[in-house]
Amino acid sequence: MDPRARLQAALEHRLPDRLPVDFGSTAVTGMHVSAVTRLRRALFGDVHWRVKVIEPYQMLGEIDFELRRALGIDVVGVFPRGNLFGFENRDWKGFRLFDGIEVLVPGDFVTTKAANGDLLIYPGGDTSVPPSGRMPVASHFFDTIVRQDPVAEDHLDPADNCEEFQPFGDADLAYYRAQRDELDKHPDLGVNLTMPGTGFGDIALVPAPFLKRPKGIRDVEEWYVSTAIRRDYVREVFERQCEVGLANLATLIDLFGERVQAVFLTGTDFGSQRAPFISPAAYRELFQPFHKRVNKLVHERSGWKSFIHSCGCVFPLLPDFISAGFDILNPVQTSAAEMDARRLKEQFGDRLTFWGGGVDTQQTLAFGTPHEVYRHVLERIDVLGAGGGFVFNAIHNVQADTALDNMLSMFRAIRDSAEVGSRL
């Protein structure tokens, strides 16, 4: 099978010739640029190569064509035109990380240093407005700086939380046409498109680090409180967001057609490490109606499979995700409560494709030995890959200081599971 056919088999719950592998097709299935750099140097020996930072919030590195082929990665992504700090990935320039690694960042990646040495980054690269992100000294990625005016209850306007949800303009359409043309150069690859504007209540997006002067409810705590005490307000935000999102989604379905196989619709987290973040009843009331509308359009107008990213313990919510129309679950956080891999596969493996869960980034990949990583990966492949319906990816992004030998051991296990079968 070629990569595209391999991914399609997994999405249709058929056994491919080997597991399809994704690293880098989305902002939740990637690798930190430092990890990518060390992998690339180990495989190709080019110490002068500088990896591009394609997602500056988490500082994720590009998996370029040569590296993708060497690692056996099957899926490429179509990202939104603007990144989380509100600028495009273009006009590349050099940048040195705190760990000393030299990388490439977009031209509008503009930083200053705080008095304590932290890096501050600015929305749209505009230093005339307050910074929207902070990278602490010796850290590896940015934290959002919340810019929230005092909430005046009598003057709350849902429109203020909808500034970022706009119909595609000419620049957006030109960008997506160029992305379509790039895909046409590699018709054998699996494709996952990230849909902007359909992540209802995604807490990474609520503070709007991409806006220069965000209005509305932008504080993380205040937003979560609002989902309980200001549900009419939140519902109105979602309603306006949904109308724009549906129109833009229809545009992209028409533009990309059969080139796309999966669409990343939402990254809203509904689980914590120990329990769901929201009750099933609250999910059904506030979120599911909008998820159903978006998924209905995907399934009626395309052959795409819909992808939900939700961290943590979401086992009690999975029947509702399925009822909402989702086909793919990511990151499959098997380290969280109730998220045992075998139990997930037995109860939901016929209805959900598991995209992730292949290695535990919290413990095993980060702190285990290469041998432990190898056995752990084979075990996960045995369980989650049985009968199809599994795309190999880690549990969320691979972190900056992950040991090189552990990353190599992970890819060796993936390769060996195809060559000799995943028998321990």
Buried (B, 14 or more C-beta within 10 A) or exposed (E): BEBBBBBBBBBEBEBBEBBBBBBBBBBBBBBBBBBBBBBBBEBEEEEEBBBBBBBBBBBBBBBBEEBBEBBBBBBBBBBBBBBBBBBBBEEBEEBEBBEEBBBBBBEBBBBEEBEEEBBBBBBBBBEEEEBBBBBBEEBBBBEBBBBBEEBEEEEBEBEBBBEBBEEBEEEBBEBBEEBBEEBEEEEEBBBBBBBBBBBBBEBBBBBBBBBBEBBBBBBBEBBBEBBEEBEEBBBBBBBBBBBBBBEBBBBBBEBBEEBBBBBBBBBBBBBBEEBBBBEBEBBBEBBBBBBBBBBBBBBEEBEBBBBBBBBBBBBBBBEBBBEBBBBBBBBBBBBBBBBBBBBBBEBBBEBBBBBBBBBBBBEBBBEBEBEBBBBBBBBBBBBBBBEBBBBBBBBBBBBBEBBEBBBBBBBBBBBBBBEEEBEE
